Amino acid sequence: MDAIICNFKVRYLDPVAICESLHAGPKWMKDDDDYRKPFETKKEKDEPRNKFHKDTMKRVASYIALMMETWVDMDCIFAPYHVQ
């Protein structure tokens, strides 16, 4: 039996840096969570949550872009990711 040897240069993104719970967690928070109780209207309650979500998505996207630039000479970059 012949063995197949691959000489690909491969890197993996850090799964913790791109995990769903990191960037989607605020979307799952309920209106009666402690940090949202001081706000009166739904719009007021959603503002900090939406801002946190946008900021986190930017951070995740920046990490991915940085790794793609850093590893430009790689043949393959894997992004291990599990949804829920």
PDB file with one MODEL, atoms N, CA, C and O in Angstrom:
MODEL        1
ATOM      1  N   MET A   1       0.843  -1.175   0.000  1.00  0.00           N
ATOM      2  CA  MET A   1       0.000   0.000   0.000  1.00  0.00           C
ATOM      3  C   MET A   1       0.890   1.241   0.000  1.00  0.00           C
ATOM      4  O   MET A   1       1.806   1.359   0.814  1.00  0.00           O
ATOM      5  N   ASP A   2       0.616   2.148  -0.905  1.00  0.00           N
ATOM      6  CA  ASP A   2       1.413   3.371  -1.018  1.00  0.00           C
ATOM      7  C   ASP A   2       0.932   4.416  -0.020  1.00  0.00           C
ATOM      8  O   ASP A   2      -0.266   4.564   0.217  1.00  0.00           O
ATOM      9  N   ALA A   3       1.866   5.121   0.548  1.00  0.00           N
ATOM     10  CA  ALA A   3       1.536   6.217   1.456  1.00  0.00           C
ATOM     11  C   ALA A   3       1.559   7.521   0.670  1.00  0.00           C
ATOM     12  O   ALA A   3       2.447   7.753  -0.150  1.00  0.00           O
ATOM     13  N   ILE A   4       0.601   8.341   0.928  1.00  0.00           N
ATOM     14  CA  ILE A   4       0.545   9.642   0.270  1.00  0.00           C
ATOM     15  C   ILE A   4       1.115  10.660   1.248  1.00  0.00           C
ATOM     16  O   ILE A   4       0.637  10.800   2.374  1.00  0.00           O
ATOM     17  N   ILE A   5       2.132  11.357   0.800  1.00  0.00           N
ATOM     18  CA  ILE A   5       2.767  12.352   1.657  1.00  0.00           C
ATOM     19  C   ILE A   5       2.421  13.724   1.115  1.00  0.00           C
ATOM     20  O   ILE A   5       2.656  14.023  -0.055  1.00  0.00           O
ATOM     21  N   CYS A   6       1.868  14.540   1.968  1.00  0.00           N
ATOM     22  CA  CYS A   6       1.493  15.905   1.588  1.00  0.00           C
ATOM     23  C   CYS A   6       2.530  16.872   2.119  1.00  0.00           C
ATOM     24  O   CYS A   6       2.937  16.790   3.278  1.00  0.00           O
ATOM     25  N   ASN A   7       2.946  17.768   1.285  1.00  0.00           N
ATOM     26  CA  ASN A   7       3.904  18.784   1.695  1.00  0.00           C
ATOM     27  C   ASN A   7       3.251  20.161   1.730  1.00  0.00           C
ATOM     28  O   ASN A   7       3.882  21.164   1.397  1.00  0.00           O
ATOM     29  N   PHE A   8       2.002  20.203   2.130  1.00  0.00           N
ATOM     30  CA  PHE A   8       1.289  21.468   2.224  1.00  0.00           C
ATOM     31  C   PHE A   8       1.668  22.192   3.508  1.00  0.00           C
ATOM     32  O   PHE A   8       1.861  21.578   4.558  1.00  0.00           O
ATOM     33  N   LYS A   9       1.769  23.507   3.397  1.00  0.00           N
ATOM     34  CA  LYS A   9       1.969  24.330   4.590  1.00  0.00           C
ATOM     35  C   LYS A   9       0.590  24.722   5.098  1.00  0.00           C
ATOM     36  O   LYS A   9      -0.174  25.401   4.412  1.00  0.00           O
ATOM     37  N   VAL A  10       0.288  24.283   6.311  1.00  0.00           N
ATOM     38  CA  VAL A  10      -1.055  24.462   6.865  1.00  0.00           C
ATOM     39  C   VAL A  10      -0.973  25.167   8.215  1.00  0.00           C
ATOM     40  O   VAL A  10      -0.058  24.915   8.999  1.00  0.00           O
ATOM     41  N   ARG A  11      -1.923  26.040   8.480  1.00  0.00           N
ATOM     42  CA  ARG A  11      -2.066  26.696   9.778  1.00  0.00           C
ATOM     43  C   ARG A  11      -3.535  26.634  10.188  1.00  0.00           C
ATOM     44  O   ARG A  11      -4.423  26.486   9.348  1.00  0.00           O
ATOM     45  N   TYR A  12      -3.774  26.749  11.490  1.00  0.00           N
ATOM     46  CA  TYR A  12      -5.132  26.723  12.044  1.00  0.00           C
ATOM     47  C   TYR A  12      -5.390  28.020  12.799  1.00  0.00           C
ATOM     48  O   TYR A  12      -4.553  28.472  13.580  1.00  0.00           O
ATOM     49  N   LEU A  13      -6.558  28.614  12.559  1.00  0.00           N
ATOM     50  CA  LEU A  13      -6.965  29.756  13.371  1.00  0.00           C
ATOM     51  C   LEU A  13      -7.295  29.256  14.766  1.00  0.00           C
ATOM     52  O   LEU A  13      -7.741  28.121  14.938  1.00  0.00           O
ATOM     53  N   ASP A  14      -7.079  30.094  15.750  1.00  0.00           N
ATOM     54  CA  ASP A  14      -7.399  29.749  17.133  1.00  0.00           C
ATOM     55  C   ASP A  14      -8.916  29.643  17.281  1.00  0.00           C
ATOM     56  O   ASP A  14      -9.613  30.644  17.111  1.00  0.00           O
ATOM     57  N   PRO A  15      -9.451  28.447  17.596  1.00  0.00           N
ATOM     58  CA  PRO A  15     -10.907  28.292  17.697  1.00  0.00           C
ATOM     59  C   PRO A  15     -11.530  29.173  18.781  1.00  0.00           C
ATOM     60  O   PRO A  15     -12.678  29.598  18.652  1.00  0.00           O
ATOM     61  N   VAL A  16     -10.782  29.445  19.837  1.00  0.00           N
ATOM     62  CA  VAL A  16     -11.318  30.291  20.907  1.00  0.00           C
ATOM     63  C   VAL A  16     -11.470  31.733  20.429  1.00  0.00           C
ATOM     64  O   VAL A  16     -12.390  32.431  20.856  1.00  0.00           O
ATOM     65  N   ALA A  17     -10.591  32.181  19.560  1.00  0.00           N
ATOM     66  CA  ALA A  17     -10.640  33.564  19.066  1.00  0.00           C
ATOM     67  C   ALA A  17     -11.788  33.787  18.094  1.00  0.00           C
ATOM     68  O   ALA A  17     -12.195  34.930  17.882  1.00  0.00           O
ATOM     69  N   ILE A  18     -12.321  32.724  17.498  1.00  0.00           N
ATOM     70  CA  ILE A  18     -13.399  32.897  16.520  1.00  0.00           C
ATOM     71  C   ILE A  18     -14.689  32.192  16.936  1.00  0.00           C
ATOM     72  O   ILE A  18     -15.630  32.110  16.147  1.00  0.00           O
ATOM     73  N   CYS A  19     -14.742  31.682  18.167  1.00  0.00           N
ATOM     74  CA  CYS A  19     -15.900  30.880  18.584  1.00  0.00           C
ATOM     75  C   CYS A  19     -17.191  31.701  18.605  1.00  0.00           C
ATOM     76  O   CYS A  19     -17.179  32.910  18.840  1.00  0.00           O
ATOM     77  N   GLU A  20     -18.286  31.016  18.355  1.00  0.00           N
ATOM     78  CA  GLU A  20     -19.581  31.678  18.289  1.00  0.00           C
ATOM     79  C   GLU A  20     -19.967  32.320  19.613  1.00  0.00           C
ATOM     80  O   GLU A  20     -20.535  33.412  19.628  1.00  0.00           O
ATOM     81  N   SER A  21     -19.668  31.662  20.714  1.00  0.00           N
ATOM     82  CA  SER A  21     -20.068  32.219  22.007  1.00  0.00           C
ATOM     83  C   SER A  21     -19.378  33.544  22.285  1.00  0.00           C
ATOM     84  O   SER A  21     -19.905  34.372  23.028  1.00  0.00           O
ATOM     85  N   LEU A  22     -18.214  33.754  21.703  1.00  0.00           N
ATOM     86  CA  LEU A  22     -17.497  35.016  21.889  1.00  0.00           C
ATOM     87  C   LEU A  22     -18.229  36.176  21.223  1.00  0.00           C
ATOM     88  O   LEU A  22     -18.357  37.249  21.812  1.00  0.00           O
ATOM     89  N   HIS A  23     -18.707  35.968  20.005  1.00  0.00           N
ATOM     90  CA  HIS A  23     -19.320  37.085  19.290  1.00  0.00           C
ATOM     91  C   HIS A  23     -20.830  37.062  19.245  1.00  0.00           C
ATOM     92  O   HIS A  23     -21.439  38.082  18.925  1.00  0.00           O
ATOM     93  N   ALA A  24     -21.463  35.943  19.553  1.00  0.00           N
ATOM     94  CA  ALA A  24     -22.917  35.889  19.496  1.00  0.00           C
ATOM     95  C   ALA A  24     -23.547  35.875  20.884  1.00  0.00           C
ATOM     96  O   ALA A  24     -24.764  36.009  21.009  1.00  0.00           O
ATOM     97  N   GLY A  25     -22.745  35.718  21.915  1.00  0.00           N
ATOM     98  CA  GLY A  25     -23.261  35.646  23.279  1.00  0.00           C
ATOM     99  C   GLY A  25     -24.218  36.763  23.649  1.00  0.00           C
ATOM    100  O   GLY A  25     -25.281  36.482  24.203  1.00  0.00           O
ATOM    101  N   PRO A  26     -23.890  38.021  23.367  1.00  0.00           N
ATOM    102  CA  PRO A  26     -24.793  39.109  23.731  1.00  0.00           C
ATOM    103  C   PRO A  26     -26.166  39.006  23.087  1.00  0.00           C
ATOM    104  O   PRO A  26     -27.147  39.478  23.662  1.00  0.00           O
ATOM    105  N   LYS A  27     -26.262  38.405  21.916  1.00  0.00           N
ATOM    106  CA  LYS A  27     -27.562  38.279  21.254  1.00  0.00           C
ATOM    107  C   LYS A  27     -28.492  37.351  22.037  1.00  0.00           C
ATOM    108  O   LYS A  27     -29.713  37.457  21.922  1.00  0.00           O
ATOM    109  N   TRP A  28     -27.922  36.445  22.831  1.00  0.00           N
ATOM    110  CA  TRP A  28     -28.731  35.475  23.566  1.00  0.00           C
ATOM    111  C   TRP A  28     -29.167  35.994  24.929  1.00  0.00           C
ATOM    112  O   TRP A  28     -29.975  35.352  25.600  1.00  0.00           O
ATOM    113  N   MET A  29     -28.648  37.145  25.351  1.00  0.00           N
ATOM    114  CA  MET A  29     -28.987  37.663  26.668  1.00  0.00           C
ATOM    115  C   MET A  29     -30.431  38.139  26.685  1.00  0.00           C
ATOM    116  O   MET A  29     -30.935  38.698  25.711  1.00  0.00           O
ATOM    117  N   LYS A  30     -31.065  37.908  27.788  1.00  0.00           N
ATOM    118  CA  LYS A  30     -32.472  38.268  27.934  1.00  0.00           C
ATOM    119  C   LYS A  30     -32.601  39.674  28.518  1.00  0.00           C
ATOM    120  O   LYS A  30     -31.647  40.208  29.084  1.00  0.00           O
ATOM    121  N   ASP A  31     -33.782  40.268  28.377  1.00  0.00           N
ATOM    122  CA  ASP A  31     -34.011  41.625  28.856  1.00  0.00           C
ATOM    123  C   ASP A  31     -33.878  41.751  30.369  1.00  0.00           C
ATOM    124  O   ASP A  31     -33.581  42.836  30.868  1.00  0.00           O
ATOM    125  N   ASP A  32     -34.092  40.665  31.107  1.00  0.00           N
ATOM    126  CA  ASP A  32     -34.020  40.761  32.566  1.00  0.00           C
ATOM    127  C   ASP A  32     -32.633  40.393  33.118  1.00  0.00           C
ATOM    128  O   ASP A  32     -32.479  40.239  34.330  1.00  0.00           O
ATOM    129  N   ASP A  33     -31.627  40.251  32.250  1.00  0.00           N
ATOM    130  CA  ASP A  33     -30.261  40.027  32.731  1.00  0.00           C
ATOM    131  C   ASP A  33     -29.805  41.251  33.522  1.00  0.00           C
ATOM    132  O   ASP A  33     -30.237  42.371  33.251  1.00  0.00           O
ATOM    133  N   ASP A  34     -28.934  41.028  34.494  1.00  0.00           N
ATOM    134  CA  ASP A  34     -28.517  42.095  35.420  1.00  0.00           C
ATOM    135  C   ASP A  34     -28.010  43.347  34.722  1.00  0.00           C
ATOM    136  O   ASP A  34     -28.387  44.455  35.105  1.00  0.00           O
ATOM    137  N   TYR A  35     -27.165  43.199  33.706  1.00  0.00           N
ATOM    138  CA  TYR A  35     -26.586  44.402  33.112  1.00  0.00           C
ATOM    139  C   TYR A  35     -27.602  45.180  32.288  1.00  0.00           C
ATOM    140  O   TYR A  35     -27.348  46.331  31.932  1.00  0.00           O
ATOM    141  N   ARG A  36     -28.746  44.578  31.977  1.00  0.00           N
ATOM    142  CA  ARG A  36     -29.756  45.266  31.166  1.00  0.00           C
ATOM    143  C   ARG A  36     -30.903  45.821  32.000  1.00  0.00           C
ATOM    144  O   ARG A  36     -31.722  46.581  31.483  1.00  0.00           O
ATOM    145  N   LYS A  37     -30.981  45.458  33.279  1.00  0.00           N
ATOM    146  CA  LYS A  37     -32.091  45.907  34.129  1.00  0.00           C
ATOM    147  C   LYS A  37     -32.220  47.431  34.254  1.00  0.00           C
ATOM    148  O   LYS A  37     -33.340  47.939  34.269  1.00  0.00           O
ATOM    149  N   PRO A  38     -31.100  48.179  34.345  1.00  0.00           N
ATOM    150  CA  PRO A  38     -31.250  49.636  34.525  1.00  0.00           C
ATOM    151  C   PRO A  38     -31.914  50.344  33.345  1.00  0.00           C
ATOM    152  O   PRO A  38     -32.423  51.453  33.507  1.00  0.00           O
ATOM    153  N   PHE A  39     -31.920  49.729  32.164  1.00  0.00           N
ATOM    154  CA  PHE A  39     -32.493  50.376  30.986  1.00  0.00           C
ATOM    155  C   PHE A  39     -33.993  50.152  30.948  1.00  0.00           C
ATOM    156  O   PHE A  39     -34.478  49.081  31.310  1.00  0.00           O
ATOM    157  N   GLU A  40     -34.727  51.168  30.508  1.00  0.00           N
ATOM    158  CA  GLU A  40     -36.179  51.104  30.550  1.00  0.00           C
ATOM    159  C   GLU A  40     -36.815  50.562  29.266  1.00  0.00           C
ATOM    160  O   GLU A  40     -37.669  49.677  29.322  1.00  0.00           O
ATOM    161  N   THR A  41     -36.400  51.090  28.115  1.00  0.00           N
ATOM    162  CA  THR A  41     -37.038  50.675  26.865  1.00  0.00           C
ATOM    163  C   THR A  41     -36.236  49.578  26.178  1.00  0.00           C
ATOM    164  O   THR A  41     -35.060  49.366  26.477  1.00  0.00           O
ATOM    165  N   LYS A  42     -36.886  48.891  25.262  1.00  0.00           N
ATOM    166  CA  LYS A  42     -36.213  47.832  24.513  1.00  0.00           C
ATOM    167  C   LYS A  42     -35.043  48.403  23.713  1.00  0.00           C
ATOM    168  O   LYS A  42     -33.982  47.786  23.620  1.00  0.00           O
ATOM    169  N   LYS A  43     -35.249  49.591  23.137  1.00  0.00           N
ATOM    170  CA  LYS A  43     -34.183  50.220  22.351  1.00  0.00           C
ATOM    171  C   LYS A  43     -32.961  50.493  23.229  1.00  0.00           C
ATOM    172  O   LYS A  43     -31.827  50.243  22.819  1.00  0.00           O
ATOM    173  N   GLU A  44     -33.197  51.009  24.439  1.00  0.00           N
ATOM    174  CA  GLU A  44     -32.095  51.267  25.368  1.00  0.00           C
ATOM    175  C   GLU A  44     -31.395  49.973  25.763  1.00  0.00           C
ATOM    176  O   GLU A  44     -30.173  49.943  25.915  1.00  0.00           O
ATOM    177  N   LYS A  45     -32.165  48.915  25.928  1.00  0.00           N
ATOM    178  CA  LYS A  45     -31.592  47.623  26.320  1.00  0.00           C
ATOM    179  C   LYS A  45     -30.785  47.011  25.180  1.00  0.00           C
ATOM    180  O   LYS A  45     -29.770  46.354  25.408  1.00  0.00           O
ATOM    181  N   ASP A  46     -31.244  47.233  23.959  1.00  0.00           N
ATOM    182  CA  ASP A  46     -30.565  46.629  22.804  1.00  0.00           C
ATOM    183  C   ASP A  46     -29.308  47.373  22.379  1.00  0.00           C
ATOM    184  O   ASP A  46     -28.409  46.773  21.788  1.00  0.00           O
ATOM    185  N   GLU A  47     -29.227  48.675  22.671  1.00  0.00           N
ATOM    186  CA  GLU A  47     -28.071  49.467  22.242  1.00  0.00           C
ATOM    187  C   GLU A  47     -26.732  48.905  22.720  1.00  0.00           C
ATOM    188  O   GLU A  47     -25.847  48.674  21.896  1.00  0.00           O
ATOM    189  N   PRO A  48     -26.553  48.676  24.042  1.00  0.00           N
ATOM    190  CA  PRO A  48     -25.252  48.156  24.479  1.00  0.00           C
ATOM    191  C   PRO A  48     -24.977  46.756  23.929  1.00  0.00           C
ATOM    192  O   PRO A  48     -23.835  46.420  23.617  1.00  0.00           O
ATOM    193  N   ARG A  49     -26.011  45.959  23.816  1.00  0.00           N
ATOM    194  CA  ARG A  49     -25.841  44.601  23.298  1.00  0.00           C
ATOM    195  C   ARG A  49     -25.402  44.638  21.840  1.00  0.00           C
ATOM    196  O   ARG A  49     -24.482  43.918  21.453  1.00  0.00           O
ATOM    197  N   ASN A  50     -26.046  45.460  21.037  1.00  0.00           N
ATOM    198  CA  ASN A  50     -25.695  45.558  19.622  1.00  0.00           C
ATOM    199  C   ASN A  50     -24.294  46.145  19.429  1.00  0.00           C
ATOM    200  O   ASN A  50     -23.551  45.707  18.551  1.00  0.00           O
ATOM    201  N   LYS A  51     -23.934  47.146  20.258  1.00  0.00           N
ATOM    202  CA  LYS A  51     -22.606  47.734  20.171  1.00  0.00           C
ATOM    203  C   LYS A  51     -21.543  46.694  20.527  1.00  0.00           C
ATOM    204  O   LYS A  51     -20.527  46.579  19.841  1.00  0.00           O
ATOM    205  N   PHE A  52     -21.779  45.942  21.596  1.00  0.00           N
ATOM    206  CA  PHE A  52     -20.826  44.909  21.994  1.00  0.00           C
ATOM    207  C   PHE A  52     -20.670  43.863  20.885  1.00  0.00           C
ATOM    208  O   PHE A  52     -19.559  43.418  20.597  1.00  0.00           O
ATOM    209  N   HIS A  53     -21.790  43.473  20.267  1.00  0.00           N
ATOM    210  CA  HIS A  53     -21.763  42.477  19.194  1.00  0.00           C
ATOM    211  C   HIS A  53     -20.958  43.006  17.994  1.00  0.00           C
ATOM    212  O   HIS A  53     -20.125  42.287  17.443  1.00  0.00           O
ATOM    213  N   LYS A  54     -21.205  44.247  17.594  1.00  0.00           N
ATOM    214  CA  LYS A  54     -20.473  44.830  16.459  1.00  0.00           C
ATOM    215  C   LYS A  54     -18.979  44.925  16.749  1.00  0.00           C
ATOM    216  O   LYS A  54     -18.149  44.589  15.903  1.00  0.00           O
ATOM    217  N   ASP A  55     -18.642  45.391  17.965  1.00  0.00           N
ATOM    218  CA  ASP A  55     -17.224  45.512  18.340  1.00  0.00           C
ATOM    219  C   ASP A  55     -16.543  44.144  18.335  1.00  0.00           C
ATOM    220  O   ASP A  55     -15.406  44.013  17.884  1.00  0.00           O
ATOM    221  N   THR A  56     -17.234  43.139  18.833  1.00  0.00           N
ATOM    222  CA  THR A  56     -16.658  41.793  18.881  1.00  0.00           C
ATOM    223  C   THR A  56     -16.492  41.222  17.479  1.00  0.00           C
ATOM    224  O   THR A  56     -15.487  40.571  17.193  1.00  0.00           O
ATOM    225  N   MET A  57     -17.460  41.455  16.605  1.00  0.00           N
ATOM    226  CA  MET A  57     -17.348  40.978  15.228  1.00  0.00           C
ATOM    227  C   MET A  57     -16.161  41.643  14.523  1.00  0.00           C
ATOM    228  O   MET A  57     -15.461  40.996  13.745  1.00  0.00           O
ATOM    229  N   LYS A  58     -15.938  42.920  14.792  1.00  0.00           N
ATOM    230  CA  LYS A  58     -14.786  43.613  14.214  1.00  0.00           C
ATOM    231  C   LYS A  58     -13.480  43.002  14.717  1.00  0.00           C
ATOM    232  O   LYS A  58     -12.525  42.843  13.957  1.00  0.00           O
ATOM    233  N   ARG A  59     -13.450  42.659  16.014  1.00  0.00           N
ATOM    234  CA  ARG A  59     -12.247  42.061  16.596  1.00  0.00           C
ATOM    235  C   ARG A  59     -11.974  40.685  15.976  1.00  0.00           C
ATOM    236  O   ARG A  59     -10.828  40.361  15.666  1.00  0.00           O
ATOM    237  N   VAL A  60     -13.019  39.881  15.797  1.00  0.00           N
ATOM    238  CA  VAL A  60     -12.861  38.560  15.186  1.00  0.00           C
ATOM    239  C   VAL A  60     -12.404  38.711  13.732  1.00  0.00           C
ATOM    240  O   VAL A  60     -11.496  38.006  13.292  1.00  0.00           O
ATOM    241  N   ALA A  61     -13.022  39.616  12.997  1.00  0.00           N
ATOM    242  CA  ALA A  61     -12.643  39.831  11.598  1.00  0.00           C
ATOM    243  C   ALA A  61     -11.202  40.333  11.495  1.00  0.00           C
ATOM    244  O   ALA A  61     -10.464  39.932  10.595  1.00  0.00           O
ATOM    245  N   SER A  62     -10.806  41.212  12.418  1.00  0.00           N
ATOM    246  CA  SER A  62      -9.432  41.714  12.418  1.00  0.00           C
ATOM    247  C   SER A  62      -8.436  40.593  12.679  1.00  0.00           C
ATOM    248  O   SER A  62      -7.378  40.536  12.053  1.00  0.00           O
ATOM    249  N   TYR A  63      -8.778  39.702  13.608  1.00  0.00           N
ATOM    250  CA  TYR A  63      -7.906  38.559  13.904  1.00  0.00           C
ATOM    251  C   TYR A  63      -7.735  37.684  12.660  1.00  0.00           C
ATOM    252  O   TYR A  63      -6.619  37.297  12.313  1.00  0.00           O
ATOM    253  N   ILE A  64      -8.842  37.379  11.998  1.00  0.00           N
ATOM    254  CA  ILE A  64      -8.781  36.528  10.802  1.00  0.00           C
ATOM    255  C   ILE A  64      -7.955  37.205   9.707  1.00  0.00           C
ATOM    256  O   ILE A  64      -7.119  36.564   9.071  1.00  0.00           O
ATOM    257  N   ALA A  65      -8.190  38.503   9.489  1.00  0.00           N
ATOM    258  CA  ALA A  65      -7.439  39.236   8.460  1.00  0.00           C
ATOM    259  C   ALA A  65      -5.948  39.269   8.794  1.00  0.00           C
ATOM    260  O   ALA A  65      -5.110  39.089   7.911  1.00  0.00           O
ATOM    261  N   LEU A  66      -5.619  39.497  10.055  1.00  0.00           N
ATOM    262  CA  LEU A  66      -4.218  39.532  10.475  1.00  0.00           C
ATOM    263  C   LEU A  66      -3.543  38.185  10.234  1.00  0.00           C
ATOM    264  O   LEU A  66      -2.420  38.133   9.732  1.00  0.00           O
ATOM    265  N   MET A  67      -4.218  37.107  10.586  1.00  0.00           N
ATOM    266  CA  MET A  67      -3.637  35.777  10.385  1.00  0.00           C
ATOM    267  C   MET A  67      -3.484  35.458   8.899  1.00  0.00           C
ATOM    268  O   MET A  67      -2.509  34.824   8.497  1.00  0.00           O
ATOM    269  N   MET A  68      -4.445  35.896   8.082  1.00  0.00           N
ATOM    270  CA  MET A  68      -4.335  35.655   6.641  1.00  0.00           C
ATOM    271  C   MET A  68      -3.151  36.411   6.053  1.00  0.00           C
ATOM    272  O   MET A  68      -2.459  35.901   5.172  1.00  0.00           O
ATOM    273  N   GLU A  69      -2.918  37.634   6.543  1.00  0.00           N
ATOM    274  CA  GLU A  69      -1.761  38.399   6.075  1.00  0.00           C
ATOM    275  C   GLU A  69      -0.458  37.802   6.591  1.00  0.00           C
ATOM    276  O   GLU A  69       0.532  37.737   5.862  1.00  0.00           O
ATOM    277  N   THR A  70      -0.458  37.367   7.849  1.00  0.00           N
ATOM    278  CA  THR A  70       0.741  36.780   8.450  1.00  0.00           C
ATOM    279  C   THR A  70       1.110  35.468   7.756  1.00  0.00           C
ATOM    280  O   THR A  70       2.285  35.178   7.531  1.00  0.00           O
ATOM    281  N   TRP A  71       0.098  34.692   7.425  1.00  0.00           N
ATOM    282  CA  TRP A  71       0.324  33.374   6.839  1.00  0.00           C
ATOM    283  C   TRP A  71       0.103  33.372   5.332  1.00  0.00           C
ATOM    284  O   TRP A  71      -0.362  32.374   4.782  1.00  0.00           O
ATOM    285  N   VAL A  72       0.422  34.453   4.667  1.00  0.00           N
ATOM    286  CA  VAL A  72       0.188  34.570   3.235  1.00  0.00           C
ATOM    287  C   VAL A  72       0.913  33.481   2.443  1.00  0.00           C
ATOM    288  O   VAL A  72       0.489  33.140   1.339  1.00  0.00           O
ATOM    289  N   ASP A  73       1.990  32.935   2.986  1.00  0.00           N
ATOM    290  CA  ASP A  73       2.742  31.891   2.287  1.00  0.00           C
ATOM    291  C   ASP A  73       2.210  30.484   2.551  1.00  0.00           C
ATOM    292  O   ASP A  73       2.763  29.513   2.035  1.00  0.00           O
ATOM    293  N   MET A  74       1.156  30.358   3.338  1.00  0.00           N
ATOM    294  CA  MET A  74       0.583  29.039   3.634  1.00  0.00           C
ATOM    295  C   MET A  74      -0.286  28.557   2.468  1.00  0.00           C
ATOM    296  O   MET A  74      -0.877  29.357   1.743  1.00  0.00           O
ATOM    297  N   ASP A  75      -0.348  27.249   2.310  1.00  0.00           N
ATOM    298  CA  ASP A  75      -1.204  26.671   1.276  1.00  0.00           C
ATOM    299  C   ASP A  75      -2.663  26.610   1.727  1.00  0.00           C
ATOM    300  O   ASP A  75      -3.584  26.686   0.914  1.00  0.00           O
ATOM    301  N   CYS A  76      -2.853  26.469   3.047  1.00  0.00           N
ATOM    302  CA  CYS A  76      -4.207  26.288   3.561  1.00  0.00           C
ATOM    303  C   CYS A  76      -4.283  26.845   4.984  1.00  0.00           C
ATOM    304  O   CYS A  76      -3.370  26.645   5.786  1.00  0.00           O
ATOM    305  N   ILE A  77      -5.371  27.540   5.287  1.00  0.00           N
ATOM    306  CA  ILE A  77      -5.638  28.018   6.640  1.00  0.00           C
ATOM    307  C   ILE A  77      -6.996  27.458   7.043  1.00  0.00           C
ATOM    308  O   ILE A  77      -8.015  27.763   6.424  1.00  0.00           O
ATOM    309  N   PHE A  78      -6.995  26.637   8.088  1.00  0.00           N
ATOM    310  CA  PHE A  78      -8.225  26.047   8.579  1.00  0.00           C
ATOM    311  C   PHE A  78      -8.827  26.927   9.674  1.00  0.00           C
ATOM    312  O   PHE A  78      -8.103  27.525  10.470  1.00  0.00           O
ATOM    313  N   ALA A  79     -10.146  26.997   9.703  1.00  0.00           N
ATOM    314  CA  ALA A  79     -10.866  27.746  10.730  1.00  0.00           C
ATOM    315  C   ALA A  79     -11.829  26.792  11.424  1.00  0.00           C
ATOM    316  O   ALA A  79     -12.995  26.706  11.038  1.00  0.00           O
ATOM    317  N   PRO A  80     -11.357  26.068  12.452  1.00  0.00           N
ATOM    318  CA  PRO A  80     -12.250  25.146  13.154  1.00  0.00           C
ATOM    319  C   PRO A  80     -13.341  25.939  13.874  1.00  0.00           C
ATOM    320  O   PRO A  80     -13.051  26.827  14.675  1.00  0.00           O
ATOM    321  N   TYR A  81     -14.576  25.612  13.582  1.00  0.00           N
ATOM    322  CA  TYR A  81     -15.695  26.407  14.086  1.00  0.00           C
ATOM    323  C   TYR A  81     -16.887  25.491  14.307  1.00  0.00           C
ATOM    324  O   TYR A  81     -17.198  24.650  13.463  1.00  0.00           O
ATOM    325  N   HIS A  82     -17.544  25.655  15.430  1.00  0.00           N
ATOM    326  CA  HIS A  82     -18.721  24.848  15.751  1.00  0.00           C
ATOM    327  C   HIS A  82     -19.866  25.799  16.087  1.00  0.00           C
ATOM    328  O   HIS A  82     -19.730  26.662  16.954  1.00  0.00           O
ATOM    329  N   VAL A  83     -20.976  25.639  15.408  1.00  0.00           N
ATOM    330  CA  VAL A  83     -22.130  26.495  15.660  1.00  0.00           C
ATOM    331  C   VAL A  83     -23.028  25.790  16.653  1.00  0.00           C
ATOM    332  O   VAL A  83     -23.513  24.690  16.391  1.00  0.00           O
ATOM    333  N   GLN A  84     -23.251  26.422  17.794  1.00  0.00           N
ATOM    334  CA  GLN A  84     -24.084  25.931  18.900  1.00  0.00           C
ATOM    335  C   GLN A  84     -23.760  24.496  19.193  1.00  0.00           C
ATOM    336  O   GLN A  84     -24.355  23.900  20.091  1.00  0.00           O
TER     337      GLN A  84
ENDMDL
END
